[in-house]
Amino acid sequence: MKKRVHVFGASGSGTTTIAKMLCDRLGYRHFDTDDFFWETTLRPFTVIRPIEQRKELLQSELESNDKWILSGSLCGWGDIFIPYFELVIFVYLPKEIRMERLKEREYERYGDSILPNGELHEKSQEFINWASKYDDSSEIGRNSQRHQQWFLDIPCPKLKIENSGALIESVNDISNQLLQG
């Protein structure tokens, strides 16, 4: 059974949701890279934590737990954790579906404040614009090309899934892979 798993993909592809569902099913601890990348602030996702500090925090958590799933992207800043992984899962979702999910998530999180004239409208639009470049641009650090290459270079077992069907199908596929050893 694989005990140390990393699930990553584009923002909105379902990595965190899949990881949480797997952890609930299998009794693993869940960690998300956003919790290490971003400082805890009143308005989340606004202050980036210094690299060395996020590495120390993540290392402490990963080394303190036997079975865990880490969701989110750590390409570049977290490459030192690659040797920890027993399985890496790349979650893909077509851009149209992913962007729709992100827009829904933004509204669920922030409500009317992201609408035109809302206090978070501009910030939300910046995020959506950034996320929309994932598939087609190398201008942003977190992009498909970089993720694809990172995935190819990973030395441990890996799995690539498309998360455009029912979420439970993706969780079942991964669960079976984890239990195989």
C-alpha positions, 0 to 999 in steps of 0.5 A: 500500500502506498502511504505517501502520495502527491496529487497535483494539477491545474487550479480547479482540477479537483486535486484537493477534493480528490485528496480529501475524499481519499483521506477520508476513505483510507484514514490518511492525513491530508495536507494542501500546498496552499496551507504552506504557500500562503500565510494565514490571514484574514483574507486568504491567499494574499500573503505568500509565506517565505520559501524556507519557512514553507519548506520547514513547515511542510517537512515537519508535517510530512515527517510527523505522519505515516500515511498522507496525501499532499494536494496542490502544486509544489513544482520548483519550491518544493522539489526537495520533497520528491524523494518522499513520494511513493505515488504521484497523481496528475489530475487533468481537467479540460479547460472549459470545465475547470474554468467553470468550476473555478468561477463557481468556487470563487462565488461560493467563497466570496459571494457578491463581493466578486461581482462588478463593483464588489470589493474583490471583483478585481482580485477575483478577475486577476485570479481567473485570468491567471488560471485561464493561462494554465493550458496555453501559456508558459508566462505563468509559473504554474502551467501545463507544460511545466507540470507535464515535464515535472511529472515525466521526471518524477522517479516514483510510480505515477498515475495520470487521470482525467477528472471530467467524469463523476468525482467518485470514479476518480477517487475509486481509480486512485484508491485501487492504485493505492491499495495495489501496493 
